[in-house]
Amino acid sequence: MDLFSQRKIYTVYDITSVIKRSLDDLGIVWIQGEISNFKRHTSGHLYFSLKDSRAQIKAACFKNNNMYLKFRPEDGMEVVARGRLSVYEPRGDYQIIVEYMEPVGLGSLQLAFDQLKEKLRKEGLFDEARKVPLPLLPRKVGIVTSPTGAAVRDMLRILKRRNASLDVLLFPVKVQGQGAAEEIARGIRYLNGRRDVDVIIIGRGGGSIEDLWAFNEEIVARAIYDSELPLISAVGHEVDFTISDFVADLRAPTPSAAAELVSGAREDLRVSVNSLRGRLFQSIRIGLDQRRLRLERLAHNKAFTVAPNKIRDLEQRFDESTLRMTQAMHRFAHEVRHREQMLSSRLRSLDLRRFITHRKDLVARDYLGLTSAIRVLLHRQRSRFELAVGKIDALSPLAILGRGFALCRDSKGAIVKKSSDVAVGELVRVTLAAGELDCRIEQIDD
């Protein structure tokens, strides 16, 4: 038999095609191995090898498949890949065309979360220095969330209860599933393009990591980072953390807590104003009471018994001054209440942020002016009072006795003015500044 006449000769291409068809017949296969020689082509395709301790196989994951991977493949990562075996005919290499891949051990979503978090952290998207505080009195809040979820109902209920004058603009989006991240990012950009929105809230209710994944997408994180408006991330429950929480200017543990944060400043400001007003009135009342008690103590001093008319005149003047001060205080209190009523009626239409500094200055100026006026008036009344006391002291005979003089009366009680008014041997009574003396006239010198 002629062996050479019966042989079938294949071309390289033919035999490669045969091998390829044989591999194609295997269908879908799953392969576990370690990634090595990983390369990402400019076309978006991924090329690498899967190896274990005894062998390796080339692998390719084309762009239309790897764009759905939830993690970033790296050399040394243990993965499970699903795909079809094939032959790359120009080189005769057999390889697996990967359609799906997930890491071994750590879930793909958690790995993707950790990888993106580390990447954005290194880029500075989490830096506290770039975050801005919430506005003190926002006029309109923009909310990016699902219009049908419980989260938006809770937020609207709290905003209405705590600050009914706060306007709300809802940008409805999907909060999970394909396309949700793009809608959320579009909502953030839209609200930033409006001039009437002061703060943005993005969020949704709780759920699994898959449910919350839209808020872990890079497109949402970068939209938050680019936001010029203050932004609150309120995703899930208190124990849930997403990438948006780290990038946002403020993280709220729940959507309800976010509503509390943006609506509480107005009520807090009202409470502070009322507290300051009460403290001011109380301070003035205490000051007046202290001065009135001091005056009453002075009025009951024995030195004033010699000049009751003068004391009554001073008391009347003080009462008139007190009345004028009280009237001035009532006018001031009325003006403060009137201002408060005006402010309350205009809170819904005015932007208090532009006037808050000016109003503080006015209150401080009025307070200083009132304090100064009271101080000047009390100083003036005190000076008049001290002058009157001095005059009374100067006219009082007791004051003369205090300087070393004495008052002499004869036995009939008449004041002795001349030496001829008494006789030798006559008894006289001498009144001193402290006490009296009974004396007998021994000698008279003209």
Buried (B, 14 or more C-beta within 10 A) or exposed (E): EEEEEEEEEEEEEEEBBEBBEEBEEEEEEEBEBBBEEBEBEEEEBBBBBBBEEEEEBBBBBBEEBBEEBBBBBEEEBBBBBBBBBBBBEEEEEBBBBBBBBBBEEBBBBEBBBEBBBEBBEEEEBBEEEEEEEBBEBBBBBBBBBBEEBEBBEBBBEBBEEBBEEBBBBBBBBBBBEEEBBBBBBBBBEBBBEEEEBBBBBBBBBBBEBEBBBBBBBBBBBBBBBEBEBBBBBBBBEEEBBBBBBBBBBBBBBBBBBBBBBBBEBBEEBBEEBEEEBEEBBEEBEEBBEEBEEEBEEBEEEEBBEBBEEBBEEBEEBBEEBBEEBEEBBEEBBEEBEEBBEEBEEEBEEBEBEEEEEEEEEEBEEBBEEBBEEBEEBBEEBEEBBEEBBEEBBEEBEEBBBEEEEEBBBBEEEEEBEEEEEBEEEBEBBBBEBEEEEEEEBEEEEE
